[in-house]
């Protein structure tokens, strides 16, 4: 449905056309039957064959598609330029897409169909990434743009959106990535920029109003930050009182220096500290385009996926809060890899590469990653 580069527009669904066609048939068949069986002899013939006439009238009512089964939804976004991102909200009922045409389009998704909801404007440059907040804070959508800003919109009523906060001039260069933190940490958002910094945007609370936000900057890499990802909320070891304290907020970033960096907010000082990732023979040799921190499955085990223009995906693991990170190459692809995304259970990784394919990978019990499925781009398949 989307790609980092060469975002793709798919063909519109057919159920709306089928529904209209069925309605025309339902209106046409009775009229045709009246013309065909208009005379007394014909009416007698129709009475002698009621079953056949009933079948003729009922036939157009059969649905063309079984709506009870999940079908792929091909969305015609109607964007005027390249699509950079597509994100479903927490419940999977709203889809947001961003484009170089400087707009965000939102769709309501239900079953096997979709309907346009709204078009959001406000950015003066291409919009590279989107992020939905947890529904605890309402229907909020953050967008990151080449214009160096981050905008946060809220749906006040169905189909009506208002601009909650505009962080104009937040960065001195393009904002390439944005993501809301786990809701347990509050309404917090992180954005990575080509100016080499990561901004952490924190809402002051409902009592202070929607405009009360604080901004912290993390100096990451001078060559630019391409991606950010939050660690899932978790609890650490038991303290002296036998209570498990929550883990502090953590971030991972991917940059144009071919590396990734871990950031942890010190619970005592409130200062963000960079965790050291020791050099290894296994590392990226080109720009890191995306990073994704996996949902927590095993307590104490942290897993991160990173992808790069060097055509590789690397899985980073840390077994214990103070343990070293161990990298392992998942696969080397034929084209640059633009995006990685974990399933909600954290055991399947989706990889989007420059060959217009999305592949799904799963780790076996022996630690090897195997390809479990592949989704080819529909437009590419039709044109070939």
C-alpha positions, 0 to 999 in steps of 0.5 A: 500500500505504501513505500518510502520512495515511489509510493504507489497508487493502487486501483479503486475497488469494484464493489461500488460499481457492482452494487450500482449494476445490481440495482440497475438489474433489479429495476430492469428485470421486473419491467422486462418480465411485464413486457414479456408476459403482458398478454393473458396467454403469457400470464398463464404461462408465467403462472405455470412456471412460477419457480422459473420466474422467481429464480429469474428475479432473484438471480441479480440479488446475489452478491458479486463479492463475499463481504464476510471474507477479508479482501485486500483493499486497493486504495486510489489515494487521488494524490497528485504526487509520490506517496511517502507513507500510509498508516492505519490508526489504533483500531484499523478503521482510519487510513492516513496517507501523505504525499509530495503534493503537500497533503494528507488524505484520510479514509474511513475503512470498514470491512472490504471498502473505504470512503474518503474522510478528509484532506489535510493541508498546512505543510509547504513541502513534501510530507514524509511520515505520519503517526496516530496517537493512542485513542486515549488522547482522541483521534490525533495525527502527527505529520512530518514534512520537508518544510522542517515542521510537525503538525498535529491535527485532531478529528473534532467530529466525523470528517471535521479536523482541526489543527491542534498544534503547529510546530513551525520551524521545529527543525532547521532542515527536513523532518523525516520521521515522527512517532507518538510514544506509548500512551503510558508515558503521556502524550509525547511525540518524537521527530527526527530531522536532517539537521542531525537532531531529534525533537521530543514534544511533550504535552503539558496535560489537559489542565494546561490546554492544547497549546502547552507543549515542551520541546527537548532536542537530542543531538544525534548525528550531524549527517542527519536522522532518517528514522525514530522508533519508541521502545514498548512500555515495560517494567524492569526488575523488582526493587528493594520493596519488591515492586517492579518499576516501569522502564524509562522511555527509550528511543532508537534512531537511524541516520545517514552515518549508516548507524543506529543509536539508542537513547534512554531518559534517565529517571533521576535526572530527566536527561536523555542519555545515549546508549553505546552500541559497540562496533561490530562486523555486522553493521550497515554500509549505507544510509539507515532508512528505517528502524522499528522497535518490536513489541515486547514478547519476552520480558527483558529481551529487546528487539530492533529491526533496521533497514538500509540502502545497502539492501540489508535488514539487521535484527538487533537484540539485547537480552537484559537492560545492561547487556550488549546489543548483538546484530544479525543480518536477516536477509540481503535483498536485491534493492534498497530497503525502505521500511520495516514494520512489526506485527502487533504480536512482534513475531512477524516483520514486514519489509518494504523494498525498492523492487515494489514488494513487501515480504513477511519474515518470521524467526524460527526456534533455531534463530533463523529468519524465514520468508513466510509470505510475499505481497507483490505490488498490484500496479506493477503486476498489472503493468508487467 
